[in-house]
Amino acid sequence: MKRYCLALDLKDDPDLIAEYENYHKNVWPEIIESIKQSGIEVLDIYRTGNRLFMIIDANEEFSFEKKSAMDEVNPKVKEWEELMWRFQQGLPWAKTGEKWILMEKIFELP
């Protein structure tokens, strides 16, 4: 099992943040299925202010390239991602159109 941590910002608007959280209370079943099929076994999203942190635990079958290729041919995932982009904004150092940024692990308790 491998762990990945990613970050992304939401638009700093309380109404949009509330709506984003409501969507995540009832994520579309096709999105859940796509996540599981990619090799992701645990996916948690945390929020502080308008910053999001995603923690993924994935099996050895998972890769971001594989997940991206799967998403590219899945119309429901593309629809979800387009909808979510309404609430999201890239981190200040993100490239144009870049969403979730992989975080670098800098400490582990010995």
Beta strands, then each sheet from edge to edge (+ up, - down):
strand 1: 2-10
strand 2: 40-48
strand 3: 51-58
strand 4: 88-89
strand 5: 101-102
sheet 1: 2+ 3- 1+ 4-
sheet 2: 2+ 3- 1+ 5-
end
